[in-house]
């Protein structure tokens, strides 16, 4: 289990996206016990406040490959141009 952030394409169609994931490192005791590992107290720090995210002690958690089907609708309302 871990956290990751990736770009979701705004163009219609099928897309393959690769998302690199990471997780909080935790203490030595937490790593030995396993039990799901440490979690972020404020999960939003994973996607906002890059300055806060860079202060975290983290380790790689693997890569997730996603296959997304995108059907754009009302994106102009949010300032997304196709």
N, C-alpha and C positions, 0 to 999 in steps of 0.2 A: 504494500500500500504506500502511496505517496501523493505528491502534488505535482501538477504540471500546467503549463499555460501554452496554448498554441493559437494560431490564427485560423479562423473559420472563413473560408472563401465566400465572397459575396456573389460571384458569378454562378449562374445556374449550371446544374449538371452534377456528375459524380466526381468526387475528388478524393485523393489519398493524402492524408495528413499524418505526419510523424510528430509525436509529442514526447519530448524528453522530460522525465519525471525525477523528482528528488524528494527526500524526506528529512525531517529534523534528525540530527545525529543522536541526541540523548546522552545520558551518562553511561558509563561502563556497565553499571548494574542493570540499567534498562536494556542495554544491548544483549547482555547475557540471559536475562529473563525472557526476552522476546515479547510475548503477550501483546502483539500488535504494535509495539513501539510507541514513542512519544508522538503527540499530535500538537498542532498549533492551537494556542488559546484563542487566537483571532485568525480564522482561516482566510479572511479577506486580505491579509498581508501577502498572500501568495500571488495576488493579481494586482494589488495597488501598493503604493509606497515602496518602490524599488529600493530606496535607501534603507528601509527597515528590513527588507528581505536579505540584503547583503550582509547584515550583521548576524544573521542566523548561522549556526554551525550545522551544516547539512552534508548529506552523502547521496550519491547517485542511487536511484531506485529503478532504473531501467527505461525502456522506451515502449511507448504504446503507439501502434499503427492503427489509424482510424480510416474507415471508408465512409465518406459522408455524401449523402444525396441532398443537394441544396435546391430549394424552391424559393427564390426571392419573392417577397411580397411586402409592399408598403415600405421598402427600404428608403425611398426618397424622403419620407417623413423624418428619417433619422440622419439625413445628409449623406447617404451612401449612393454614389453614382455607379451605374452599371455600364 
